[in-house]
């Protein structure tokens, strides 16, 4: 039983069958470029109590007889992460996007840690974004294979760069053995380019059996044979999925439905921004306005001039309706123990 990360409400216990590990192995081997190979060594900063740390790295490594680097649970330190990768000889890493964004603030790590020799790198838990994708490829010398899933049904979308399945800004395509599609609210399938909910067809070996002691919540998670993820995405003409955000996170402003991920990715490209989180703030005229909470890089002070600069920065790069009309600077963004931004806490702050 693995508990959900609690980004949108209290964590729930997701009960899985023993099949769940075997269901992860094919996708894991593909995202880690023909895993296992001689000399492979796994590591993740993610807590092993989370589906990401447990099933995106630790258990598949051990299943194939590949050792995993362990460390005490401490607050994530980007420089310590670089050092560990170099000194331990880590070859295969799973690093959540939030951790990669924090590591990117340290500049080019190769001069300080020339011993880094990653062979494969996977990111999951939140949308990676093009800025982090580009930085990680330069910093580690390998492409980042992004993975999508939930505690209830994990590793169902992914990129496999060595097979030519990779596109910046897109999560990827359905992992072999899983049927994934986008649906409209009326239960019909979306066309390419149309936003809809990600759903996964059962039976599926990585799909949970039930929420522990919550039969009603379990029933609400399905529509017929399709598991409802509550996550929004679009697909392109080539079948790539682009994750936009949870239903709860999508902002309705002046008739537009706005996903926070593109705005957060854009803000993270600004040199003053370490992390950014975007939510909808209630507004009488527009229903909601886009509000951004910004954690600045070390040594940078937030003021009105910088807030206006960041608004313009987004407005020049995205659609007019997407730029944040309010920006609030924070010392630290609220994160779950798995490194995901707790947007409900930010919405409550207003």
C-alpha positions in Angstrom: 0.0 0.0 0.0 1.4 3.4 -1.1 -0.1 6.6 0.1 -0.9 9.4 -2.4 1.3 12.5 -2.1 -1.5 14.8 -0.8 -1.1 17.7 -3.3 -4.9 18.2 -3.6 -6.2 16.7 -0.3 -5.4 14.3 2.5 -3.3 11.3 1.4 -5.2 8.1 0.6 -3.8 4.5 0.8 -3.6 3.0 -2.6 -3.6 -0.8 -2.4 -1.6 -2.6 -5.1 -1.2 -6.2 -6.1 2.2 -7.9 -6.3 1.9 -7.5 -10.1 2.7 -3.8 -9.8 6.5 -4.3 -9.8 6.5 -6.5 -12.9 4.2 -4.0 -14.6 6.8 -1.3 -14.1 9.8 -3.3 -15.4 9.3 -2.9 -19.2 8.9 0.8 -19.1 11.7 1.2 -16.6 14.1 -0.7 -18.8 13.2 1.4 -21.9 13.5 4.8 -20.1 16.9 3.7 -18.8 18.2 2.9 -22.2 18.4 -0.9 -22.3 18.7 -1.4 -18.5 20.4 -3.3 -17.0 23.9 -3.0 -18.4 27.3 -3.8 -16.8 28.3 -1.2 -14.2 24.8 0.2 -13.7 24.1 1.8 -10.3 20.8 3.5 -9.3 20.1 6.6 -7.2 17.2 8.9 -6.5 16.8 11.8 -4.0 13.1 10.8 -3.8 11.8 9.2 -0.6 11.4 5.5 -1.0 8.0 5.8 0.8 6.7 7.5 -2.4 5.6 5.6 -5.5 8.3 7.6 -7.4 11.2 6.6 -5.2 9.9 3.1 -4.7 8.7 2.1 -8.2 10.5 4.6 -10.5 13.9 3.4 -9.3 14.5 1.3 -6.2 12.4 -1.8 -6.7 13.0 -2.1 -10.5 16.8 -1.8 -9.9 16.7 -4.5 -7.3 14.5 -6.7 -9.5 17.3 -6.7 -12.1 20.1 -7.2 -9.5 21.4 -3.6 -9.8 22.5 -2.0 -6.6 21.0 1.3 -5.4 22.8 4.0 -3.5 21.1 4.8 -0.2 21.6 7.9 2.0 20.0 9.4 5.1 16.8 11.4 4.5 17.9 15.0 4.6 16.7 18.3 3.0 17.6 18.2 -0.7 21.0 20.0 -1.3 21.8 20.4 -5.1 25.6 20.6 -4.5 25.5 17.5 -2.4 23.5 15.7 -5.1 26.1 16.5 -7.7 28.9 15.3 -5.4 27.1 12.0 -4.6 26.5 11.3 -8.3 30.2 11.9 -9.1 31.7 10.2 -6.0 29.5 7.1 -5.9 29.6 6.6 -9.7 25.8 6.8 -10.1 24.9 5.6 -13.6 21.1 5.7 -13.5 19.1 8.4 -11.8 15.5 9.3 -11.1 15.4 13.0 -10.1 12.0 14.8 -9.7 11.6 18.0 -11.7 11.6 20.3 -8.6 15.0 18.9 -7.6 16.3 19.4 -11.2 15.1 23.0 -11.1 17.0 23.6 -7.8 20.1 21.9 -9.3 19.9 24.2 -12.3 20.5 27.2 -10.0 24.0 26.0 -9.4 25.2 26.6 -13.0 27.4 24.1 -14.8 28.3 21.3 -12.4 30.8 19.6 -14.7 33.7 21.8 -13.8 33.2 21.2 -10.1 32.3 17.5 -10.4 34.1 16.1 -13.4 33.5 12.5 -12.2 29.8 12.6 -13.1 29.0 9.9 -15.7 25.3 9.3 -15.8 24.1 6.9 -18.4 20.4 7.5 -18.0 18.2 10.1 -16.3 14.4 10.0 -15.7 12.2 12.7 -14.2 8.6 12.4 -13.0 6.2 13.7 -10.3 5.5 17.1 -12.0 5.8 18.4 -15.6 9.5 18.8 -16.4 9.3 21.8 -18.7 11.5 22.8 -21.6 13.9 24.9 -19.5 14.7 22.0 -17.2 14.9 19.6 -20.1 17.5 21.7 -21.9 19.5 22.4 -18.8 19.7 18.8 -17.7 20.8 17.6 -21.1 23.6 20.1 -21.1 24.6 19.5 -17.5 24.6 15.7 -17.5 25.3 14.9 -21.1 22.2 12.6 -21.4 18.6 13.3 -22.4 16.0 13.3 -19.7 13.2 10.8 -20.2 10.1 12.2 -18.6 7.6 9.8 -17.1 3.9 10.3 -16.1 1.8 8.3 -13.7 0.1 8.5 -10.4 0.3 6.5 -7.1 -2.8 4.7 -8.4 -1.4 3.9 -11.9 2.2 4.7 -12.6 4.7 4.8 -15.5 2.0 4.8 -18.2 3.4 7.6 -20.3 7.1 8.1 -21.0 9.9 9.2 -23.4 12.5 6.8 -24.7 15.1 9.1 -26.3 17.4 6.2 -27.5 14.4 5.0 -29.6 13.7 8.5 -30.9 10.6 9.0 -28.7 11.4 12.3 -27.1 10.2 15.9 -27.6 11.0 18.9 -25.4 7.9 20.1 -23.5 6.1 16.8 -24.0 6.0 13.9 -21.5 6.0 11.2 -24.3 3.8 8.4 -25.5 2.0 5.5 -23.8 4.5 3.0 -22.3 4.2 -0.4 -24.1 1.4 -2.5 -22.5 -0.7 0.4 -21.4 -3.7 2.1 -23.1 -3.9 5.8 -22.4 -6.2 8.4 -24.0 -7.7 11.9 -23.5 -11.4 12.4 -22.9 -13.8 15.3 -22.9 -16.1 15.9 -20.0 -18.9 14.2 -21.9 -16.9 10.9 -22.1 -16.0 11.2 -25.8 -12.4 11.1 -26.9 -10.4 14.2 -27.7 -9.0 15.1 -31.1 -5.3 16.0 -31.4 -4.6 19.5 -30.0 -7.7 19.4 -27.8 -7.4 19.5 -24.1 -8.8 16.7 -22.1 -8.5 14.4 -19.1 -5.9 11.6 -19.1 -7.5 8.2 -18.6 -6.1 4.7 -18.5 -7.9 1.5 -19.5 -8.2 -1.4 -17.1 -7.1 -4.2 -16.6 -3.6 -2.9 -16.2 -0.8 -4.4 -14.1 0.3 -1.1 -12.6 -3.3 -0.1 -11.7 -4.2 0.0 -8.0 -6.8 -2.4 -6.6 -8.6 0.0 -4.3 -8.3 2.9 -1.9 -7.9 1.4 1.5 -11.2 1.5 3.4 -12.7 4.0 0.9 -15.0 2.1 -1.4 -16.8 5.3 -2.6 -13.6 7.0 -3.5 -12.5 3.9 -5.4 -15.7 3.9 -7.4 -15.4 7.6 -8.2 -12.0 6.9 -9.7 -13.4 5.0 -12.6 -15.8 5.5 -15.5 -16.5 2.1 -16.9 -13.2 0.5 -17.7 -11.3 3.8 -17.6 -9.4 5.1 -14.6 -9.9 8.9 -14.2 -6.6 10.6 -13.4 -8.0 14.1 -13.0 -5.0 15.4 -15.0 -5.3 17.5 -18.0 -3.2 17.2 -21.2 -3.2 17.6 -24.9 -1.7 15.4 -27.7 -0.1 16.5 -30.9 -0.4 15.0 -34.4 2.4 12.6 -33.6 0.7 11.2 -30.5 2.9 12.9 -27.9 1.2 13.8 -24.6 1.8 17.3 -23.1 0.9 17.4 -19.5 -0.9 20.6 -18.4 -1.9 20.1 -14.8 -4.6 18.7 -12.5 -8.3 19.6 -13.1 -8.1 21.4 -9.7 -5.1 23.4 -10.9 -6.5 24.6 -14.3 -7.3 28.3 -14.1 -10.5 29.7 -15.6 -9.9 33.4 -16.6 -12.1 35.5 -18.9 -13.3 32.4 -20.6 -9.8 30.8 -21.1 -8.7 27.6 -19.5 -5.1 28.0 -18.5 -2.7 25.3 -17.3 -0.1 26.5 -14.8 2.8 24.5 -16.1 3.6 26.6 -19.2 3.7 29.8 -17.1 5.8 28.1 -14.4 8.2 26.9 -17.0 8.4 30.3 -18.6 9.1 32.0 -15.2 11.8 29.5 -14.4 13.8 30.7 -17.5 14.3 34.1 -15.8 17.7 34.2 -14.0 16.1 35.6 -10.9 13.7 32.7 -10.4 14.6 29.6 -8.5 11.1 28.1 -8.3 7.6 29.3 -9.4 4.1 28.1 -8.7 1.0 29.4 -10.4 -2.6 29.3 -9.2 -5.9 30.9 -9.9 -7.1 33.7 -7.6 -10.8 34.4 -7.4 -11.7 37.6 -9.3 -15.2 39.2 -9.8 -14.6 40.2 -13.4 -12.6 37.4 -14.8 -13.7 34.5 -12.5 -10.0 34.0 -11.7 -6.7 35.8 -12.4 -3.3 34.2 -12.8 -1.2 34.6 -9.6 2.4 33.5 -9.4 4.3 32.7 -6.2 8.0 33.0 -6.9 11.0 31.8 -4.9 14.0 33.8 -5.9 17.6 32.7 -6.5 20.0 33.3 -3.7 21.1 37.0 -3.3 18.1 38.4 -5.3 15.6 40.7 -3.6 12.0 40.9 -4.7 10.4 44.3 -5.3 7.7 45.9 -7.5 10.2 46.5 -10.3 11.2 42.8 -10.5 7.5 41.8 -10.3 6.7 44.0 -13.3 9.8 42.6 -15.1 8.6 39.0 -14.6 5.1 39.9 -15.8 6.5 41.3 -19.0 8.9 38.4 -19.3 5.9 36.0 -19.5 3.7 38.3 -21.5 6.3 38.5 -24.3 6.7 34.7 -24.5 3.2 33.3 -23.9 -0.3 34.3 -24.9 -1.6 37.6 -23.6 -4.1 35.9 -21.3 -1.5 33.7 -19.6 0.8 36.3 -17.9 0.4 36.5 -14.1 -1.5 39.6 -13.0 -0.2 39.2 -9.5 3.2 38.0 -8.3 4.1 37.3 -4.7 7.6 36.6 -3.6 8.1 33.9 -1.0 11.1 32.6 1.0 10.1 29.0 0.2 7.3 27.3 -1.7 5.3 24.7 0.2 6.3 21.2 -1.0 5.2 17.7 -0.2 7.8 15.3 1.1 8.0 14.0 -2.5 9.0 17.5 -3.8 5.7 18.4 -5.4 4.3 21.9 -5.0 1.2 22.0 -2.7 -0.9 24.4 -4.8 -4.0 24.0 -2.6 -1.9 25.7 0.2 -1.1 28.6 -2.1 -4.8 28.9 -3.2 -5.8 29.2 0.4 -3.3 32.0 0.9 -5.1 33.9 -2.0 
